[in-house]
Amino acid sequence: MNDQTPPTREERTAALKGLGCARKRVEDARFTQGKGNYVDDVKLPAMLFGDFVRSPYGHARVKSIDASAALALPGVIAVLTAKDLEPLGLHWMPTLAGDKQMVLADGKVLFQGQEVAFVVAEDRYVAADAVELVEVEYEDLPVVTDPFKALEPNAPVLREDLQGQTEGAHGLRRHHNHIFLWEQGDKDGAEAAISEADVVAEERVYYHRTHPCPLETCGCVASMDKVNGKLTLWGTFQAPHVVRTVASLLSGIAEHNIRVISPDIGGGFGNKVGVYPGYVCSIVASIVTGRPVKWVEDRMDNLMTTAFARDYWMDGRIAATKDGKITGLSVHVTADHGAFDACADPTKFPAGFFHICTGSYDIPVAYVGVDGVYTNKAPGGVAYRCSFRVTEAAYLIERMIEILAQKLGMDAAELRAKNFIRKEQFPYHSALGWEYDSGDYHTAWDKALKAVDYDGLRAEQAERVVAFRRGETRKLLGIGLCHFTEIVGAGPVKNCDILGMGMFDSCEIRIHPTGSAIARLGTISQGQGHATTFAQILASETGIPADNITIEEGDTDTAPYGLGTYGSRSTPVAGAAAAMAARKIRAKAQMIAAYLLEVHEGDLEWDVDRFAVKGAPERFKTMTEIAYAAYHDAIPNIEPGLEAVSYYDPPNMTYPFGAYICVMEIDADTGEHEIRQFYALDDCGTRINPMVIEGQVHGGLTEAYAISMGQEIAYDEMGNVKTGTLMDFFLPTSWETPHYTTDFTETPSPHHPIGAKGVGESPNVGGVPAFSNAVHDAFRAFGLTQSHMPHDQWRIWKTAQDLGLHG
Amino acid sequence: MADKIHLKMTVNGQPVETLAEPRELLIHVLRERLDITGPHIGCETTHCGACTVDLDGKSVKSCTVFAAQADGAEITTVEGIGSPDKLHVLQEMFREHHGLQCGFCTPGMITRAWRLLQENPTPSEEEIRFGMAGNLCRCTGYQNIVKAIMAAATEMNAAKEAAE
């Protein structure tokens, strides 16, 4: 071959490392060498450290706070209490859910670990000493940690600040500890379907309280520069632009004088969406002292106070004909929101997108009612690696399907296939108001069943039950099925906002004269690899190799406004903005190419990395040549430069789906389990980087494994957190974590510019039902219909015991 | 507050000295006094391993070691395992096999794996999973971390054989 042979189209495409390429990550060079820059790595001259005095009680009146001994300690600069914040109007702050939350205890505390005073000192050791020296006198009050007891007529009043208020942010409050009742669907229709049905399966399904627990806790560094009036705030923020707006509204500092920077973030999983008292106190402390103030949670603070997830008591009823056609679904949820309603949901959705709970099934009529309740637990209610309350919804429907199959005496895989929304029904309007954009559930399901030899597994299971009954084995076999449908990519501005900010996202691209580029987005990676994958989208769209594109996020002074990264919205929303901005670049590039080639724009066609004259491919201008011309040539009627920005308001959500199957061995005598096989098929539409997708699936499945098999935030009746350290709060190690097999189908989203749907949260949403269903399925032959998660060793043993399997 | 003590140690091949309080933890001295920020703080209770460093030939969680205990010791952190010009094969393999996502556990993981492969140059998958169980990762599910360590072991052994 001659060296002068021009590269083929395929070679040029491959050189871009664009869509579909398992491109190695550009982030990894710094992370593998210990050169990441996380918030605790930020070190400023004269920086102080903040730490909290926290409540040891679940519910108590604060009689007095005496900080004199703390203030007398050398190195202690200040101790802030609610009294200090009150003149600034900052002793309370608004939550994302339309409620308000104490920044520092104002007269009483409502959960263990609540922030009571903020100590500011020269270093973290002195701060910790000072925390011990602050004397707080409490008078303990009756504690309520059970949401059903909280709604009893004589339950203690938790939120005295709301006494007499019968109207909340989401409608009527019918009890002093009631937050809202939120309803969707056709209540009467669902009741009618249930009363007329051949078969009704009814069950209370509890999705327990847990916590996202990223390896890096939450923290920030606030630095008020009094000379130029600018506040800079570094922090673990999944939504830096929203933090800037909130900080401006709360502090009164003009928004242009606030710069928020999310540096590298050590995992988020929803934990870092909310605004926490630590941020507010750090800002105030920096303003008061004129010095930078760092606050970083320790692990106990993190697990006890910032952002729990789930805690949904779901009462489901599902109706069907005797041959297994589902005719209706009705769900009532008692949602434990803790002491303040600080759920991180789009404003109009106090129960998030829980009404995706009809799942993958064509259910003609459905109703959902969610009662939000205050208890003496930490606030939060974040979407832990899921879109807003979607994992709760998927767990509910995937349990109900299993219970219905049991009642019908029908195979659960067959029952699913019988009720799937069919391919030709898309776009599909669900009974609870969603428009599913696309899907092909039967193809995915059949592929999954075949991959694991489903019939073979069922035969083996039947033999195992016989052997167990004969006393030949003590091990049971569970086959956990799940077909989930997600709803991600929030969302259309017409109905999705956070504190009034529409949930669009953004991308700004600058092409440099030599044909490389920088792009900035309104999102922020917490490990998802945006710097790698967004460059791939841009490479395919602009013809500039991904290796020549820098991606920047997280600095509000430079990045365009966006709503951040959570709810799998980065690819569906910011990824779309990237494609749309790139298309603006291409449109201008086409005009420049037409000028350079002296042809009409319409005579050109895009060819991988260049515009070529139609019918004369040897006449072309590459994007590199066009970029140079954009800055160098005086082109009539075209302004110099090559830049574009796009703010993308998605027309709809995206609906990734998947089929997961878990094969689990359970020892009836010890309660131990072993995952023999886990097969995960994901359909996330167009696949940007298969390597990154696989990594996301492995990670999400491991979090699902943790949640379903042991991880929980548990309280005792006194309101003490029983799982406040990693000794008690289950994070699987490499030793327990199972091996996963991943697979895919590809059904592009019809409304997304490149057809991508998002994948980061699917494995958590689909994984939890698959693991939990495997446990239930192992005991199905012995009559088990429901046992609550997490299925730790003791609970599994107890299940076997209660079923009489221990002889 | 007790008087500060004078500590001398070798960190990543360089002799260093610093003053620290007797109660200061090694992780804080490394990060805040010596500006070695590769090791991270994830739990402060020895569970997560983000703070793993190599101390006199052993993997230790530097969040539960007093700096005073490391006086005179030889310490290696992730910064000392490779250099930008010449990455260690473990660093290359973690990238090659997508053994990291947010990167927060990665310095501890690589530092631990570096010692593990010296303790056992030909580990089985099971031995890797057992030997790495003191280091938690919330992003990857470990599968690719195990793959990366396996691949690094293979490469290191091939290089050693070629050299012999």
Interface residues (C-beta under 8 A of the other chain):
Chain A: K24 R25 E27 D28 A29 R30 F31 T32 Q33 G34 K35 G36 Y38 D40 D41 K43 P74 G75 D123 R124 Y125 V126 C213 P214 L215 E216 T217 D264 I265 G266 G267 F269 V296 D298 R299 Q526 G527 Q528 G529 M691 V692 E694 G695 Q696 H698 G699 G700 L701 T702 E703 T725 L726 M727 L731 T733 S734 W735 T737 H739 Y740
Chain B: M1 E21 R23 E24 H28 R31 E32 D35 I36 T37 G38 P39 H40 I41 G42 C43 E44 T45 H47 C48 A50 T77 V78 E79 G82 P84 L87 Q91 F94 R95 E96 H98 L100 Q101 C102 G103 F104 C105 T106 P107 I110 I128 R129 F130 M132 A133 G134 N135 L136 C137 R138 C139 T140 G141 Y142 Q143 N144 I145 V146
